[in-house]
Structures are given as C-alpha cells and as structure tokens.
Amino acid sequence: MKSNYAHLILLDMVIYETHREEYDPIQNVQSFWEKYSLSTIHEHMVALQPDFDNKEGNYSIDQLSSFSVDLLRTTIAYFMLHMDKADLGKVQISTSVNEEELQTTKRISDLFLRASQSNTNS
C-alpha cells in the first residue's frame, strides 16, 4: 500500500477500535483534552481549511493527520458516551489550561456584543 494513503487507514481504524473489548471512550476524551488546548485545536482546525496558506511550515501533514485522527477518536468517544447514556461527570479533564483562554474569548465576545448593540446603523 502506498504510504500517502496510510492516514486514511488510520481514520478507518479509529471507527473499528470502538468494537474492541478494551475500548474506553472516557480515556479517549481525557487523552484528547490532555494533549490539546482550545487554542491548539483552533489552530489545527484553521490549518485544515483548504484555503489555509502554510508558507511558514507551522504544520506538517503528519501533525495535521494525527490531529484529525485524535479529533475523530474523541468525537466518536463522545458519541459512544451519549449512546450509552454515560455520566460525563466521570470524564476527568483539566479545565485550568483552557480557563484563561475562555475568559479572554469571553471579553472579546462581550466587546463585539457591546459594539454591535451601540451601532445604530445595523
């Protein structure tokens, strides 16, 4: 098999691993949040857009492929937890990494909200 298709096989394997006896969606969710902060997730999602210009070489194909696999794994894990009606309180993730970023984005959001409310032209 050509190596340029290996990343596609990885995406398929993520789906199949849900059928393994040792599959643990809680661990998958926790691992994702330990590995990625909100800003890192945002940066990778932007880099995955077709019109993203990676002239600076900030992201390799391997990094973006790995992120895509991790994101798919986490999405499936959340779906499996939802299907099993699992208590998401069992998912122990550290929120401290993202709290400051959430506070910053809240301030920016509030600024835009105030600006749009005070704009009488809209």
N, C-alpha and C positions, 0 to 999 in steps of 0.2 A: 504494500500500500504506500502511496506517496505521502511524504511527511506533511505536505501542505493541507491534507485532509484530516490529519490526526486530531486537530482541535475540534472538528465536527464529531468525531467519535467520542471525545470526552463529553460533549454535550449530551449525546445519547446515553452514555454510561451513567450520568447523573440521574436520569429517569429510572434506569434499571436498578440502581442501588437501593431504591425505596423498597424493593421486594426482598432484600436480604434480611435474614432473621435479626442481625445485629444493628439494623438501621435505627438511628436515633435522631429524629428531627430536632429535638431540643438541643442536642450537641451541635448540629449543623448551624442552627440560628446563633448560638453562643459563639461559635468559632468565627462566623462571619463578622459579628459586631466586635470581636476582639481584634480582628485583622484590619477592619476598615472603619475609619471615622466618617462622619457625614460629608466633610469636605473632600475626602478622598473618593468617596462614592460619587459625589457630584463631578469631580474632575474626570474620573474614568467614564462616566456616562457622557460627558461632553466630548471626550476623546473618541468615543464610539460613534459619534454622529458622522454621517457621510461627508459633510462639508467641513469637518474639522481639519485644520492645517497643522500638521505635526512637524513643521520645519525644524523646530528646536530639538526634536527627538526625545521629548519627555516620556513618551510611552512606546514600548516595544510591542510587537504583535504578541509576544509571549505574555507580557503583563496584561494586556487587554483581554487576551484569550483566557487567562487564569481568572481575571475578574469576572468575565462572562460566565464561566463555569461556577464560580462561587456564588454569583448572584442568582443563577438558575437553581443551584442547590438550595439556597436559602428560600427562594420563592416557593419551591416545591415543599420544603420543610414547613413553611407557614401554612401552605395548603393542607398538608397532611395533619398538622395540628388542628386546623379548623375542622377537617373532616372527622377527626377523632373526638372533636369537642373537648380537646385538652385544655387544661388550665394554663394559660400563658404566664401566669404567675410563677410557674415552675422554671421558666426561662430566665436564668440569672445572667443579665448583661450589665456591664458597667456603663452607666449613663454619664459619668463625670467627664469623659472625653468629649462628649457632644454637648454638654450643658452650656458651655461658654459660646459655642457656635450658635446654638439655638437662641441664646439671649441676644447675640449680635444680629441674627437674621430677624428677630422679633423687633428690634429697634429700627432696622431698615424698613421692615414692613409697615410699622407704625408711621414712619416718616412719609412713605408713599401714600398711606391712607389719609394722613392729615393734608398732604399736598393735593390730593385729588378731591377731598371734601372742600378745600378752600378755593379750588379752581371753579369759578362761576361760568366759565366758557364751555364746560363739558355737559 
